[in-house]
Amino acid sequence: MTAEQILSFCRSSREWAVDCLAEMVRRESPTRDPDAVNRLGEFLTGLFRQQDCLLEAVHPAERGAHLFGWGTGSVSCADRQPVLLLGHMDTVWPVGTLQSMPLRREGDRLYGPGIFDMKAGLLLMLFVARAVRERVFLPRSPWKILIMADEEASAPESRNVIEEQARDCRYVLCLEPPLSGNRAKTARKGSCRFLLEILGRAAHAGVNHADGVSAVEELAHQVLRLQAMTDYARGTTVSVGTVHTRNAANVIPDYAVAEIDVRAASRAEADRVIGQIHALAPVLDGARLKVTDGIRRPPLERTDGVAALYRSAACRARELGFELGEGSSGGSSDGAFTAALGIPTLDGMGVEGDGLHAEHEHVCVSDIAPKAALIMRILQEY
């Protein structure tokens, strides 16, 4: 079918799509509630089965099982590498949020917790399966679906799962929310988390103050050093997000800890800043530092492969009557893991909306059909 025919099919299926999306939102799925995530996973498995697309639970983990499956109905192309549609089903909202943020439709906006980030993206995957089943189009290459259960928690075990399924792929479409103005994400900053522990020497604050080595005082010096590593010109930010100690007010504290967030636009810049953090040295005599690496996500850099994939997607969008812009994001996503493998990855290909992790989270119903048609056209032509 032509681009116009595909778009017409998507528009004619819009109310079916809205109903499916509403049912997804009604099944709340916070990252830290694996039972809730798995209940949504079972529901999604049933929806995809109705479209002759079989998903299976893979690598069940502490935060829930991920879903993986092969799409059906591609053009005969055994020699072609597959492509991957990537997303996640967990949200930041706890069970019960629907009571204060009810699912509701106001004009073109459909509101609900997790609808923008990113249950509407999962709907696009389902839309593709439905279109293939009804022979609306045939993907040019074999295609896979991977839906993660713990993206919002950046669970470290997820990276292995994503790399396992993406390693043989020609390109990846990550159906996370777009940037404002309906822009795809052709670059994302990498993110790193660190724990900085300060060990001092305790003493009574009134009796023998001079004998103590204040871990809090040492931490204050280190916080200033860390904050000074921010370099906006390079797109690098270093932020000390939380600090705490375990001592009473009348004790020279012997322990303090800080959590550090680092964002960098390139792998080289991330490595430079990480090196500086590990090289931190105490200021006070008798103080000791311990730096522990936490979760790391690599940056998604705008490589030639990413740029070529974006240009093709933008061309397909113009065929469908709208402009697909591009931009970069300071946040990270699972798409960063596929990009780090050298696989062209186009992120932010979800449905337009607003309210990321906010109480006004919503999607624009009018964008569902064009965006679904766009994903189909990319799979059809690229």
TADA-V364499 format. One record per pair of residues at least 24 apart in sequence whose C-alpha atoms are under 6 Angstrom apart, sorted by the first residue. I is the first residue (numbers start at 1). J is the second residue. D is the distance in whole Angstrom. If there is no record, write none. Layout:
i | j | d
I | J | D
I | J | D
//
This chain:
i | j | d
1 | 137 | 6
6 | 373 | 6
7 | 373 | 5
10 | 369 | 5
11 | 369 | 5
28 | 95 | 6
29 | 90 | 5
29 | 91 | 6
30 | 90 | 5
30 | 91 | 5
30 | 92 | 6
30 | 93 | 5
30 | 94 | 5
31 | 90 | 5
31 | 91 | 6
31 | 150 | 6
34 | 63 | 5
34 | 64 | 4
38 | 64 | 6
51 | 129 | 6
51 | 130 | 5
64 | 149 | 6
66 | 147 | 6
66 | 148 | 5
66 | 149 | 5
67 | 146 | 6
67 | 147 | 5
68 | 145 | 6
68 | 146 | 5
69 | 144 | 6
69 | 145 | 5
70 | 144 | 4
71 | 143 | 5
71 | 144 | 5
74 | 138 | 5
74 | 139 | 5
74 | 141 | 6
74 | 142 | 6
75 | 138 | 6
75 | 140 | 5
80 | 141 | 6
81 | 169 | 6
81 | 170 | 5
82 | 141 | 6
82 | 142 | 5
82 | 143 | 5
82 | 169 | 5
82 | 170 | 6
83 | 143 | 5
83 | 169 | 5
83 | 170 | 6
83 | 171 | 5
83 | 172 | 6
84 | 143 | 6
84 | 144 | 5
84 | 145 | 6
84 | 172 | 5
85 | 145 | 5
85 | 173 | 5
85 | 174 | 6
86 | 146 | 5
86 | 174 | 5
87 | 147 | 5
87 | 174 | 6
87 | 175 | 6
88 | 147 | 5
88 | 148 | 4
88 | 149 | 6
89 | 149 | 6
90 | 149 | 5
90 | 150 | 6
108 | 364 | 5
108 | 365 | 5
109 | 363 | 6
109 | 364 | 5
110 | 362 | 5
110 | 363 | 5
111 | 361 | 6
111 | 362 | 4
116 | 362 | 6
116 | 363 | 6
118 | 176 | 6
121 | 175 | 5
121 | 350 | 5
124 | 372 | 5
139 | 379 | 5
139 | 380 | 4
140 | 379 | 6
140 | 380 | 5
171 | 343 | 6
171 | 344 | 5
171 | 345 | 6
172 | 345 | 5
173 | 345 | 6
173 | 346 | 5
174 | 335 | 6
174 | 347 | 5
175 | 348 | 6
175 | 349 | 5
175 | 350 | 4
176 | 348 | 5
176 | 349 | 6
176 | 350 | 5
177 | 348 | 5
177 | 350 | 5
178 | 348 | 4
178 | 349 | 6
178 | 350 | 6
182 | 352 | 6
183 | 324 | 6
183 | 325 | 4
183 | 326 | 4
184 | 326 | 5
184 | 348 | 5
184 | 349 | 6
185 | 326 | 6
185 | 327 | 5
185 | 328 | 5
185 | 347 | 5
185 | 348 | 5
186 | 302 | 6
186 | 327 | 6
186 | 346 | 6
187 | 300 | 5
187 | 301 | 5
187 | 302 | 5
187 | 328 | 5
188 | 299 | 6
188 | 300 | 5
188 | 328 | 5
188 | 329 | 5
188 | 330 | 6
188 | 332 | 6
189 | 263 | 6
189 | 264 | 5
189 | 265 | 4
189 | 299 | 5
189 | 330 | 5
190 | 263 | 6
190 | 264 | 5
190 | 297 | 5
190 | 298 | 4
190 | 299 | 4
191 | 262 | 6
191 | 263 | 5
191 | 296 | 6
191 | 297 | 5
192 | 261 | 6
192 | 262 | 5
192 | 295 | 6
192 | 296 | 4
193 | 260 | 6
193 | 261 | 5
193 | 294 | 5
193 | 295 | 5
194 | 259 | 6
194 | 260 | 5
194 | 292 | 6
194 | 293 | 5
194 | 294 | 5
195 | 258 | 6
195 | 259 | 5
195 | 291 | 6
195 | 292 | 5
196 | 257 | 6
196 | 258 | 5
196 | 290 | 6
196 | 291 | 5
197 | 256 | 6
197 | 257 | 4
197 | 289 | 6
197 | 290 | 5
198 | 255 | 6
198 | 256 | 5
198 | 288 | 6
198 | 289 | 5
199 | 254 | 6
199 | 255 | 5
199 | 287 | 6
199 | 288 | 5
200 | 254 | 4
200 | 255 | 6
200 | 287 | 5
201 | 254 | 5
202 | 252 | 5
202 | 253 | 5
202 | 254 | 5
203 | 251 | 6
203 | 252 | 5
204 | 251 | 5
205 | 250 | 5
205 | 251 | 5
205 | 252 | 5
212 | 252 | 6
214 | 252 | 5
214 | 253 | 5
214 | 254 | 6
215 | 253 | 6
215 | 254 | 5
215 | 255 | 5
215 | 256 | 5
216 | 256 | 6
235 | 265 | 6
236 | 263 | 6
236 | 264 | 5
237 | 262 | 6
237 | 263 | 5
238 | 262 | 5
265 | 299 | 6
266 | 299 | 6
298 | 336 | 6
299 | 336 | 6
300 | 336 | 5
300 | 339 | 6
305 | 344 | 5
306 | 344 | 5
306 | 345 | 6
317 | 374 | 6
//
